[in-house]
């Protein structure tokens, strides 16, 4: 029977679920996140996958984590440190001890803290708590595996299947501590295992067992309630960046009237975009899982020539492989969006870890004078908006566009207010159906955008050729004339530069002039905004300029930079955007905050370094 326990209201909490990659921590974290989102909390998540596909069980290299920050206000980051850490084995404790807030609650599966488990985790003694110096923490050793087996003892299930349910026991404990409903999880399990109702029933029983265990033990004396966040009215769902990007492309297809085609090769962490698009045959989406990265982009270029809104998706190593074909798309002046979900490099690098180190490659990584548009999304939900805008720019300006995402926002999730398509601009591709000229001139251009027109194959009278060899500036025939090549190089550069006339001016969060301007781009937005807001609350003159349109830059960037005494550029690389700004605005001095640990920034480290710059 549940003890009388007081439920205390609190503003925000960070929970980290951690265990072996087979312990279901991603599922546990996702279910908790969805329940929190349905209640109306602000949320931000950080799934942290092991870099090794099959690391030895019980070792630190095989630890998988999922961190969720939820609260009664809009949440911008998954949190620096956690209030509650759930660890399913000693290795998870060892890997995550540094991410604990002082006084945090640690819930351990006591059944795994045996001699074998402790040795596998690499502890030198048989006392992990003392070895990690975990003093002043609320540490609960709960027999999670044993209690899971007890809950399912009458279910005639094999031991392996029973143990697989133990993550649901931990989930039930968390639902009790934070006074949350289990109904959404029950509905999810019944739907997921509708063809195997016995599996759904077993998981539901274990969730309830975890809830009841927490209710009936003195170890969880404190319960908490997080009020709903004051979000704008509308219909919300939890969404991650890869889902949002896929749906943004579908929206661009709808608005343009052009069928969507995605030719891609699976690569972490971009694969989910291809998978999400493959589900939408009902919306006319065509997908092809190609045999390699080169084939993926080449099929998309062919689809663009044939009149499709063409997309290809990849991560850093795949962007390298696609670079030659990108040059073909630039030369042929075909609309194409390439999504690069950045990860740690170089080479295979850190496949499951985040980084922002592909910017130089996106800007310059092709042979010849080969300009194209480069953009970057900055939150999981606005991956939808920038995927849509990438499609609009690609089709209306007849140019390839690289859209940069990263592993942090691609896998992270947040509440997303489902938009009305009437609020999004029309996309008007420059499709030509006839010509008044005696012959069709495929490189005759729109005077405003400098785009050539999109003549679809099979249109009578508009027969033409495209390809990788230089073309005559009007007729489109192959040309080796030196003067013509100079003209075409100039036109292709100017066409990309003119995109600046069609993108919004850069905005600044905070005062429009002051002591320090924090500059960022891409997925660092939430951490930079949180650091800037905290510093402003402490009376510091700090503002944020977060850039999404990188090539070309918004027209007012130089004017913004001139309004501040100091500028600091923060990025998860060794200074690529800072160098790009130096190249374009040499008159300013740029401080830098850089990190390449495969992890996002923490607000704590950003604030410390920003304060140091202010005090210099």
N, C-alpha and C positions, 0 to 999 in steps of 0.2 A: 504494500500500500504506500502511495506517495507521501513523503513527509511534507510538512508545511514549510515551504521555502519562499522567501520574499523574491519577487521579480522586480529588478531594478532597471529603470530606463537609462540607456546610454546612447551616445551619438554615433559611434562608429566602432567597428571591430575588424581585426585582421585574423583570419584563420588559415593555417597551412596544413594541408593533408599530405602525408609523405610515407612512402613505402617502396617495396620492390616494384619494378615496372609491370609486374603481373598482379599487383594487389588492388587494381581498380581505383587508384587515386584520382585519375582524370575524371572517371565517371562519378565518383563520390563528390568531387569538387564541383562538377557541372550540375549535378542534381541540387546541391546546396545553393549554388548560384541562381539556378532557375527558380527555386522556391523563394529566395530572397527577392528576386526581380519581380515575381508575381505579386508579392506583398507590396511592392512599390518602393523598395530601398534603392538608393544609388549603389551601383556596384562597379568594380573593376577587378579583373582577374589576371593571373599570370600562371599559365601551365608551364611547368619546367620539366622537360623530357630528358632522359639520359641520352648521351651522345652515342653510346654503344647499343647496337640493336639487341644483342643477347649477352649483356654483361653477366658475370657469375652471380647467381642468386645470393642475396644477403650481403653483397659488397657495396661499398660507397659508390662505385662507378655505375651501379645499376639502380640507384635511387631515383624515383620519379616523384615529382611534387606538383601540387596545385594550390596556389594561394588566392584567396578571395578577400577583398576589402569591401565591406558593405556598411551603409550608414543612412542616417536620416537627412542627408544632404547629397548634392551631386558629388560623386567620387571621381577623381582624375587619375589616381594611380592604384596599383594593387597593394600599396603599403610598403614601407621600408622593412619593418619588423613586425612580428606576429604576436597577438595576444594569446592565441591558442595554437599549439602545435600538436597534431596527431601523428604519431610515429608507429608504424606497423612492425618495425624491427630495429635493432641497435644501429645498423648502418644509417637508417633515416635520421636517428637522433644525432649521430656524429656529423652527418652532412648538413644538418639544419640548425645546430645549436647556436651558430653565430647570428641567426636571424630572429632570435628571441628578444622581446621586450623584457626589461627587468620586471620580475614578478609574474611573468606569463604562466599560463597553465600548460603543462605537458602531459598528454594522455598517451601512454605506452601500452602496447599489447604485451602484457607480462609473459605470455607463453613463448614469445620469441627471444626473451632476454635470458637465454640459457647459455651454457658454456660454448656450444657450437656457434650460436648466433653472435655472441660477443667476439669470439675469435675471428669469424668471417668479416666482421666490421672493422677489424684491425685495431681493436683496443689492446693496450698493453697489460691491463689488469682486468679483474673480474667485476669491477665496479665502475661502469661507464659514467654514472652521475658524478662521482668524485673526480674521475679522471678529466671530465669536461668542466669541473668546478662549477656545477650548476647549483649554486646556493641562492636562497631567497626566491625559489620558484615553487609553484604548486604542482608537484609531480604526482601523477596518478598512474599506478600500475594496475591496469584492468585486465582480467583474463579474457581478452576479446575472442581469441580462437576457441578456448574452452566453452565460453558462453554461447558462441555460435553453434558449436557442435551440440550443446545441450538443447538449444532452441529447435534444432532440426533432427533430434534423435529418433523421432517417429516417422520420418519422411522417406525412409528407404532410399537414401541417396548415398553415392559413394563418397569416400572421405575427401577426395580432391574437389568434387563439386560443392561439398559442404563448406570447405575452407575458403573457396572462392567467394562465399557470401559475407566474409567477415568485414569487408569494407562497409557493408550496410549497417553493421553493428555500430561502427564508429560514427556513421552518419546519424543514426538514431540518437546517440549520445549528444551530438551537436544540436540536433533539433530540440532536445529537452533543454539544454543549457540556454539556448536563445529563444525559447518559447515559440517555436515555429511549427506550423502545420505540416503533417506528413502526407497530406492528401495528394499533392502534386506528384510526389515520388511514387505513391501507389498507382496513380493513373499511368505514369510513365512506364513503370514495370509491367503493368497489365498489358499495355500496348506493345512494348518491346518484345515481350515473350507471349504474345497472344496465341502462337502456335505451340507453345510449351508452357501451359498455365501452371504446371507444377513448379517450374523454375521461378515464375513470378510470385507464386504463393510463398515459396521458401525465402526469397529476398524480402518480401513484405514482413514475414514473421520475424526475420532477423532485425529489420529496422525497428519494429515494435519492441523487440527484446532489448536493443540498445537503449531505446528511450526509457523503458521501464527500469533497466539497470541503473541509469543515471538518476531516475526519480527516487530510487529506493536505497541509495547509498549516501552516506554523509560526506563522501569525497567531493560531491558536487553541491556544496552548500549554497552557492550563489547562482542565481539565474538572471538573465538579462533580456530586455526587450528593446529592439531598435525600431523606432517609429518610421513610417513611410516618408520618403523624401518629397519635398514640394516641387514635383516635376510638372511641367506644362501639361494641360489636359490633352488627351489623345490616347491612341492605342499603342502600347509598347510591347516589345519583345527583347529578349537577350540575344545579342548577335556578336559574332566574332568578325575579325577583319576579312578573312577569306570568304566567308559567306556574303558579307556586305559588298565586297568587290564583285563577286559573281552576279549578285542581284543588280548592282549598278550598271553592269554591262547589259543585262537583260532590259533594264529601263531605257538605256541609250538605244538599244535595238528597237524597242517599241516606239520611241519618240522619233526615230529617223526613218522608220518604215523599212529598214534594211535587215534581212535575216542575220542572226548572230552565228558565227562559226568560231570555234576554238580548237586549234590544233596544238597539242602539247605533249610533253613527255613528263612522267611523274618525277618530282624531285622535292625533297623536304626543304622548306616548309610550305611550298606553293601548291602541292598536289590537290589540296582540298578545294581550290577554285575550280579545277577541271572536274572534280567529282561532283561539286554542287551544280555546275552547268550541265553535266551529263544527266541530272535528274529532271531537267526541264524540257524534254522533248515536246511536252504538251504546250509549250510556249514557242515552239518552232526552233529551239536551239539545236544546233548540230555540233557534235564534239568528235574529235578523233584523237585517240591515244596513239601517238606515232611511235616508231621504233627507236627514235633518238631525238635529241634536241634540235638538230639541224632539220630533220624531216618535219618536226612540229611547226617551226616557223615558216618553212617553205610551203607547207600545205595552207597555212594562213595567208601567205602572200598570194597564192593562187586563188584562194577564196575571195580576197580583196579585189583582185583583178576581175573576178566574176561578179562583183557587185555586193558582196557580203560585208557586214561589219565584222572585221577579222580581229581576233585576239589570240595571243599566245602567252603562256605563263611559265615562269621558271624561277630559279634562284641563281646566285652568283656564278657557279661553275657553268650553268646552262646559258647564262648571258654571254659568257666568253664564246661558247660554241655557236651562238646565234648571231655573232657580230658580223660575219660576212654577209649573211642573208639580210641583216638590217641595212647594210649598204645598198643591196639590191632594191629594198623597199624605198630608200631615200632617192636613189637614181630614177626608179620607175614612178616616184611620187604617188604612192598608193597609201590609203589609210590603213593603219595597223596600230594596235595597242599591244605593247609588250609589258607584262607585269613582272617585276623582279622583287620577289619576297626575300629580302637580304638575310644572310646568315653569316656566321663567323668564317673567315677565310684566312689565307688563300688556299687554293686547291680545294680538297674536300673539307678541310678545316674543321669547323664545329657545326655539323649539320643541323643540330637542334637548338643552337644558341643564337641569340640576336646580335646584330651588328649593323652599322651604317656605312660599310666600307666599299660599297659598289658605286659611289657617286662619281668618282673619276672615270670609271669604266662606262657609266651611262652617258656622261658628257663627251668623252673623247675616245672611247674604245672601239674605233672603226678606222679603216684605212682611208686616206684621202681627206678632202674637205667634206665632211659628212654630217651636217648639223641636223638635229631633230629636237623635238620638244621633250623636256624632262619635267616631271611633276612628282610630288610625294604626298601620300596620305599621312595623317598625323594621329588618328584615333581609330579604334576598331569600327565605330559606326560611320565615320566620314570616309572610310574606304568606299562606301556606296557613292557618295557625292563626287569623289575624285575619279572613280572609275567611270561614272557618267560623264564628267567633264572631259576626261581623256578621250572617250569615244566621240564627244561633240567636236573637240579640237581636231582629232585625227580625220574625221569625215568631212568637216566643213573646210579644213585647210589642206586636205589631201597630203598628209604627212604622217610618218610614223611617230608615235608617242611612247616614251618609256614612263611607266607609272611605278614609282618606288614604294614598296611597303617594307616590312621587316618582320622577323619571327615574333617579336613582342606583340605588335598590334594584330598580326595575322591570326595568332592563336588566342590572344586575349579577348575578353568580351566585356560588354557594357550594355545598359539599357538603350534601346533605339526606338525613337518615336517613328512609327511607320508613316512614311510621307504620302501625300496625295500627288499623283503624277501631274495634275493640273498646275502644281506649284513649280514644276521644272520646265525649263525653256525648251522650245522646239529645236530639233536638230534638222537642218536643211542641207543634205549633201548636194554638191554641185553636179548633179546628174544631168547629162545632156542627151537629148533624144533625137535631135536633128541639127543640121547646119545649113546656113545659107551660102556658105563658100562652095566653090566648085569641088574642092576636096576637103576632108576633115583634117584640121591642124590640131593634133592632140596636146601640144604644149602651148597653145594660146591660153592666156590667163585672165582671171578676174582681176581687175585693176586694184581693188581694195585689199584683197587677201594675197594676191599673187598665186593663188592655187590654180592648177590646171583643172580641166573639167573631167568628170568621171563618165566615160563612155563604156557602157556595158557590152560585153561580147555578144554578137548576134544582132546588134542594132544596125539596120540597113543604112549604109552610107557613112558609118562611123568606124569603118575598119581601120585598125592602126596596130602598131607594134610597140611593145615596151621591152625593156631588158636592162642588163647591167652596163652595156656600152654607152658612152656619152651620146646624147641626142641633139639634133639640131634644135635651136631655141624655139622654133615655131612648128616646123614640119614634122619633127619627131623622127626623122631618118637618122641612122648612125652617122655621127660626125666626128672627125679627128681634127677639125680646124681649131688652131690655138685660140683665136679670138672668140670663137663660139664657146669653147670650154670655159674661158674666163667669164663670159656672160652668164652661163648656166651655174657656175660656182657662186657668182654674186647673187643670182636670183634665188637659189636654194637657201642661202644664208639669210637673205632679206625676207623670204617667205616665213621662216621661223621667227625672225626678229619681230615681224608684224603681228605675231600672235599676242604680243604685249598690248596691242590695241583692243584686245577682246577678252582680257582677263581683268579681274577686279584689282584696284589699288591695294597695296599692302596695308594691313591694319596693325596698330600697336595696342597692346593691353596694358593699361596704366597711363601715367602722365606722358604727354606728347614730347616732353623734353625732360632732362634730369641728369642725375649723376651716373647711372649705369643702365645700359641697354643690353638685355640678354637676348641673344640671337640663336635660334635653333631651327631645325627643319625635321620633317618626318616624325617618327614615333616617339621622340623625346618630349612631345608637347605636354603630356600630363604631369611629368615630373618637373619640368621647367616652370609650368604655370603654378604648381603647388609651392615650389621654392620662392618664386617671385611674390605670390600672394602672402606667404608667411613673412617675408622680409618687409613688404609694404605695411603689413599689420604692425610690425615693429618700428615703423617710422622711417624706413629707408627709402631713398629715391631710386627705385628700380622699376623698369618696365620690360615687357616681353614683346619681341618681334619674331613670330614663328612663321617660317616661309613654307608655302606649299608649291608655288610656281617657281621653278628653279631656272629653267632655260626656255624662254626668256624670263628674266626677273621682272616683277612688277615695276612700272615706270618710276614710282616714288621711293624706291629703296634708298637711293643715294641721299635724298632729302631727309629721310628718317634717320639715317646714320649720322648726319651732320648735327642732329639736335641733342646729342648726348656727350657728356665729358669722357666717358669710357664705354667701350664695347667689348663684350665677351661672347665668343661663339662656342656653343656647347654641342658636342656630337660624339657618337659612339664609333669613332675612328681616330686617326692621328692628325686630323685637321684638314680634311678635304674641302669642306664648305668654306672654312676660314680662308684657305688658299684661293678658292674661287672668288670670294669677295675681295681679297687683296688684288687679284688680277683685274677685277672690274672697277674697284674703288680704292686706288692706291693711296689716296690722300689720308686715309684713316689708319689708326693703330688698332690691332685686334688682339685682345687677350684670348686665351683658349682654355677650355676645360674638356679634356678628352679621356676616353675610357674604352678599352678593348678587352674586356674580361668575359664576353659572351653574356653579360647581364645588363639590364637597364641601369640607369643612374638611380641613386637613392636621393631623396630630398635632403637628407642630412648632409651628405657629402657636397651636394650642389650649394647649399646655403653656406657651408663653411668656406668653400672656395670663393664664392661671390663676395662674402664679407671680407676675405683677405684682399681681393681686388679693390674693393671700395676703400679699404684702409691704407692702401699703398700710397 
